[in-house]
Amino acid sequence: MVLDPEYLDRIKEEVSERKAKEKLGGIQQHGLIRDFLMTLAAAGAFIVVAAIFGFILHHIRY
């Protein structure tokens, strides 16, 4: 069976498009995870600062 060169080119394009879409999806998912972790870190830092501030105020008042 002889495959037409146009058919082979079309298969190569479909494969490369699929790989590009998979790679983009992975990059987007990685970005979402990174954003989530940064938000979690910011919330944790806020809680630590608030706890230190509350501890200081508590000792000043009593």
Long-range contacts (C-beta under 8 A, 24 or more apart in sequence): none
